[in-house]
Amino acid sequence: MKKLLSTLAALTLIGSSSFSVVSCYSPLFSKGANSNSNNNGSDNGDDGVNVDSQSKALAKRALNQEADKALYTDYSKNNGNNITVHSNDPKVTTLKGKDYLGSKLDGNTKFTPYADAGIVQDVAEYALKQQGLSGAYRQQAIEAIKAQGIENIDYSIGGYIKHVQEQNQSFDGFKLGFMQNASDTGELVPMWNAAPAKMREAAGKLGITAESGQGTEYANWFNERIASWLNDGTLQQDQITVSFGPFANSFWHTAWQNNKTPEELAQVIKNIGNRYKTSKFEFYFAAPYLTANGDYMASQKLLAAALKILVEEDSNYDFSLALVTSTKDGVAVSDDEQAMILGDEASPLYTFTKYLGMNFRLNLVPYLTVADTAAVEAPSINGDWEEKTIEAAVTNTSKVWMNLAKKLLSDESLTGINETNIYQRMGVTPWIGRRAEKAAYNFTQNDAVNLRSWAIKNKLGNLSMFYISRDVPSEFISNNSGNVNDLADQNPLDQNIRSGTLYKQYSYADALSGLVTSKEQEAANVGEAKGVDYAKDIIGGKVKEALDAISKQQGSKGWTTPGQATPNPSGEGNNGEGAIHDPNVPTEIPTGFGSSRFDDVKTANPTRTSYDIAKTSNVNSNYYYSPYVDAGLSQGNDIAGIQGATGLDHLTLAFVQQANAQDDTMELSVAGMSTTGDAYTWWQDKQLWEKMLKPMAESGNLQNVKVAYGGAATGGYYQKNPWDWALTKAGNVDGAVNMLEEGLTKYQKGLYDLAVSKKVKNVQMPKSIDFDIEGPAQFRQQPNEVLAKTLAKMKKADSQWDFSITLPVLPAGLTNEGYNVMDTFIKAYKEAGLSLADLPIINLMLMDYGDPIYQSAMSAGKSNYDLAVEAIESTKKNLSSSINSNFGTTGEDSLLYSKIGATPMIGVNDTIYGVFTVEDAKDLYNYVNEKGLGYIGIWSMNDDRGKDFYSKQGANKSLLTHGLTYLDDYDFSKAFNGKF
């Protein structure tokens, strides 16, 4: 199971009692800047006086007036502090009729690919991260990779620049993403990929604008890495376009939340430009920041006003607006007077045009799907529709923009700009290769050649692509769906460093830049294409052996670099492994719809038509609720208090593994703690026993304690899974099975012996064990076979053993690797002569599906409960298929349901749009009882509260709160225990 790594600061708005807005000094702003904000990070001023809602409303009204004033203030006429305010026609921008951008257009099509500031450098760095190894071992990883003849692919923009130089070609520049607000503060602090600013340090407030070597740890890391790509001096001024990112921690929206004026925001953007010696910026909008009303619309106006100030003060500034388009219609608005009241998709285009006139570029990001696009030809799995749909989207959007400009700016002010040459102000950024979750979309190298040809013909100003790191060969591993909408790529490589096609590296970039004009054929296999095979090259073979040897060295563990997953083109974070982060520090981006807390249910769960859920009368007598408790935490595990509030009688103790310091004998413990010494004795007495086991034992429920092995930590460091460790130690399957059986049984008996030693009477030994197999651990075929054979052997000898296998899942069902894990266990049970009734429960991690799935569901009016049901029903089909393959029967529905468990992550998930509310929980309780599923769990019992554990105030998602501040303690557990 995943868990957030930190409590993130709330964003608040401050106003004084006189309704003026007061500012704290921030080194991000020059001394002459208009100070109009307070960054205390709470609803209280320093004097402790709470600011009422009326004060905040008036403060926001004042900021709106500031943005409105910027519309008709001509900043090119500023002289010191003297500002000329034009009162004539205040609804029209003073940039009307001015064309600062025109001088930058030369009729050519530039190619500027996207790069990510936080992506892994190469295969060696990716392999180290997958093993959780320190970057200090990079050279050893490179040598191990080269020794095996594996291409150490360079994923960075630096690698592409070298490629261009080797071809003696000119380089137009690149777009570097994504600039966001730091994730560990509510103040306005620019950081790449929302990495923490470490605000306790003096330089923290500067973020990445700090001078070289003088920032905090992560600011320095990013700046040094960017400098390393460019240190040969080949890049010229303004060849970097800083892209402000589309998903959580929006920089301009944070500015709005902090009451910044247009002048203040303009100053920070100027500081960022000075840091990277560029005047080129792109602002990439996606949900929820393109919303056409409320604070999101107000923050659009704030940004547009700030950019207007900058371009009027210095016409060298070059701004772009990036918008997602999902159909051939492009960015569409109604073509009448009501066009001024726009839908979400066109809202930023309206705002930018209103404030900036035509002094910005428009970049379209086609995030095409099959179900929602009326393609030029009927979409099919093998159809060729993508490039023509992109052409149509650009063409239609050009007409919309021209019409919108005429209405806002008048025909006479658009002299020299028409339906033909407006293309020079536009660009398009295709998602190259296959979309992982919608793999019927396949933008090929041939499409790239055709798009370049079309762009040249129409004098399109810019071509880009997502991402330069994806322009590498990778195998397309199909889920074999015959449904055009369900086809998916199951390759475990992170999709930010895979294309799903077998073209050689830079084939897409060469085609889109015009370096190559001929169409290429894909290679026959990933080896021929010089790509990376995840199972063979990253977690298997000699490279794995070399990294395993490194992992045993003192101090080798712990990847130490910041950053977050690169988002998909629509702005949804995919939590991919291609981006790098430090697992030991708070690097999580606030989740939810742009934040990691929700203060009301309708915001958290907006698709529901009813929030009043009645309890089903069909309660299944076999149903039970067994929440995971993170036993490694010292709080949130007061089981006695939880029992009193909810009637809890089952518990899942997470996570047990091989002790970190023990390599000689099997020693199992929570979080790999050593089981010797005073520290363990204290933990066992004061935490494990007093808080967790004692309440269960004294209520006669010790036998209902389920012990969980594995989890996210050992998923990546699978050597600590006892079944993997046993196979390595024994050297053969039979020996490993015997060793593992002994170890598992010994640990369960140890819990029983502990209760007996505490003089608790009438206790029974717990015989329920869960195995959470995720991440790279899913690919460990032989160790997983050892585990399967062990469980089958134990079940055959004693039918009271109750096992469950916890696997990641999507609404479409188990992934290929998850299905293979499940099939391994079913096969082992069949070979042991066990019956269908003996099979282990397949427990589903109903969480973190990825934002594209959540957004698509919300658009269709679905809730997180609906996605959970889809995942369960799809897994039921998977289970039936595996049973049929092994037992020769599909199994009755009642049996299939009884072999499925459901475990959602409560509250805010580790994504932007994934939020599981109590209403979802109540519906899931009813569904599980009516269908007769095995059981329900949650991740996790520790955070089943809406308020901060210590302050009892509303708080962001953390290890001890789920982020739904309107809920009371244990509301989810009450729902899953039928108390509603």
Secondary structure, 3 states (H helix, E strand, C coil): CCCCCCCCCCCCCCCCCCCCCCCCCCCCCCCCCCCCCCCCCCCECCCCCECCHHHHHHHHHHHHHHHHHHHCECHHHCECCECCECCCCCCCCCCCCCCCCHHHCCCCCEECCEEECCECCEHHHHHHHHHCECHHHHHHHHHHHHHCCCCCCECCHHHHHHHHHHCCCCCCCEEEEEEEECCCCCCCCEEECCCCCCCCCHHHHHHHHCCCCCCCHHHHHHHHHHHHHHCCCCCCCCCEEEEECCCCCCHHHHHHHCCCCHHHHHHHHHHHHHHHCCCEEEEEECCCCCCCCHHHHHHHHHHHHHHHHHHHHCCCCEEEEEEEECCCCCCCCCCCHHHHCCCHHHHHHHHHHHHHCCCCEEEEEECCCCCCCCCCCCCCCCCCCHHHHHHHHHHHHHHHHHHHHHHHHCHHHHCCCCCCHHHHHEEECCECEECCCCCCCEECHHHHHHHHHHHHHHCCCEECCECHHHCCCCCCCECCCCCCCCCCECCCCCHHHCCCCCCCCCHHHHHHHCCCCCCCCCCCCCCCCCCCCHHHHHCCHHHHHHHHHHHCCCCCECCCCCCCCCECCCCCECCCCCECCCCCCCCCCCCCCCCCCECCHHHHCCCCCCCCCCCCCCCCCCCCECCEEECCCCCCCCHHHHHHHHCCCCEEEEEEEECCCCCCCCCEEECCCCCCCHHHHHHHHHHHHHHHHHHHHHCCCHHHEEEEEEHHHHHHCHHHCHHHHHHHHHCCHHHHHHHHHHHHHHHHHHHHHHHHHCCCCCCCCCCEEEEECCHHHHHCHHHHHHHHHHHHHHHHHCCCCEEEEEEECECCECCHHHHHHHHHHHHHHHHCCCCHHHCCEEEEEECCCCHHHHHHHHHCCCCHHHHHHHHHHHHHHHHHHHHHHHHCCCCCHHHHHHCEEEEEECEECCCCCCEECHHHHHHHHHHHHHHCCCEECCECHHHCCCECCCCCCECCCECCECCECCCCCCHHHHHHCCCC
